[in-house]
């Protein structure tokens, strides 16, 4: 691959070694937990760095390594490390970057399990956290404690309101603390490398839940972290200790999904933009949250730094919890499910799917309204999806 190779070509060919065993076009699945050595000299050569090879399944797998090379190429990263889930990637990364007495700044709108990990579990290990609202860069600047804050962690776009981080502003804020060790870490699961490459705009690490768009077929769990070799190497070493490794079969599925990533995401971008525009003009919809719409607070930033606006559309139905549930139940094409990024459209009411244990007031306090809907657009015909949403809204 050359430095000018475009993303669709990278998705198909990057990171692959030719020829594969038996001249197979599809890299084989390395279904093994351990690897043997020819003799003790080969063992010495391995540990002393003269050769590169696998040793034990928790430290590496050829099927996993092939996907790591491909995803690193897609992100423009030196290296990538894969994990057994997105949360394994996030938690291992933060454990590698932080220690007791240090501090992390986290944007408030984001995946609830990430927020729980940062504000709950990390606190038990002596790591403090401050939440700031997306787009409040003055608040973010003020939240950084010189000599103590080590990580600014954000999502772009966020879940569920699809706020888009101004990555160049974050890079400028980090530059004000040059020499402090401050790192900007971006979860770009909703964007994918097709729409956004945070490393090219000043982020130090980019995270993905490979379960979503990268896999694309709702049939695997995986996570990834990409960045420079030093940082990713330290995270990979900790992965070998904590054990959140990806298996060969899941790596094979992820490799297959990445081949069609650009095709799927481009289709989902186009369909989601059409659907967002339709919903914004619908009398039964109160408000739509989609960065491709001029009404979105981060539309200008998204237009400047993203190639597409993503396949998730969040919106408020006119009505209460039960009326919103009746709308979701009336949908025939989108299925009710908690994930996103696959070829099938999924729909959910976050008040029930992710925050059922909280009261309406408690949900409102963290920005989750009872009439909020999150639609993850698949690759179905957009006209069929719009017609289905219309009949469900009018039902």
C-alpha positions, 0 to 999 in steps of 0.5 A: 500500500502507498501513502496515497491509497484510499480508504476503500482499497485499504479496507480490502487489502491493507495488512494482508500478507501474500500469499496466504497458506495454500494460496487461500484468498481469505486468511485462515483462522489460527485456532490455537492457544499455544505455539511451539518452537523448533528448538531453544535457539528459536526461543532465545531469538524470540525473546531477544527480539531477533525474530517476530512470532507468536508464543501464547494465545493471550499475547497474540494470534495471527488472525488477530494480528492481521486485523490489527494491521488492517485497522491501523492502516485505516486509522493512519496509526502506527499500531492497533491492539484488539480486545474481546469487547469495546469495554475491554479496550476502554478499561484496559487503555485507561488502566494503562494510562492512569494511576492513583492520584491522577485525574481524567476529564470525561464528556458527560454525553456518552456511553453509560458503561464508560461513564460508570467505569470512569466515575465508579470503578476508577474512583475505587483505585484512586483516580478522580474524574470530572464530567463536562458537557459536550461543546463546553471547551471553557469548562473542559479547560478549567477542569484540567488540573495541571500535573494531575490530569492525564486523560481527556476522554471523549466520544465523537459522535457521542451516544445518544445525542451525537455531539461532535468534538472539535478535535482541533480545539482539543489538540490546542488545549492539550498543547497548552499542557505540553510536557504534562503527559496529558493524552486525548483519547477519542472513542470514534465507534459511531464515526468509524475511520470512514467518517473521521480519523481522530489521530489525524486531528491531534488525538493520541489514541482512538478507540472502537467497539468493533462489535458495531460498524467495524464488524457490521453484522451483529455477530461478534464482540470486539474492541480496538485501540489505535495510536503510536507504537509506544502507547499501544505497546504499553496497552497491549502488554497490559492486555496480556496481563488482564486477559481481554484478548480477541479469539481467532474466530471473532477476528475472522468475522471482524476481518470479513466485516472490515472488507465492506466497511466503506460500502456499508457506512457510505450507504448508512450515512446517506440513508440516515441523512435522508431519515433525519430530514424526514423526521425533522419535518414530521408533525409527530416528532419534537426534535431530531439530533443528527450532526448532518442537520443544520439544527444540530449544535455541532453541525459546522464542526461536523461538516468541517471534519467529518466525511459523513455524519454516521448511521445513527439518528436520535429523536424525541417523539411527541408524547410520553414514555408509553406513547413513545413505546407504542411508536417503537412497537409499531415499527415493522422493519427496525428491530428492538435491540441495544446495539448499532452498526449492523446491516439490520436497522435497530431501534430502542427507547433508551429510557427502557433499554439502558436506564430502566432501573432509574425513575423518570426524574433520575433519567432526566437528570442525566439527559435521558428523556422518556420520549427519546428514541435512538435509531441505528440505520441499516442498509435496507432501502431508505424509502422502505425505512421512511415509509415504516417510520411514517406509519408507526408515527401515525399509528 
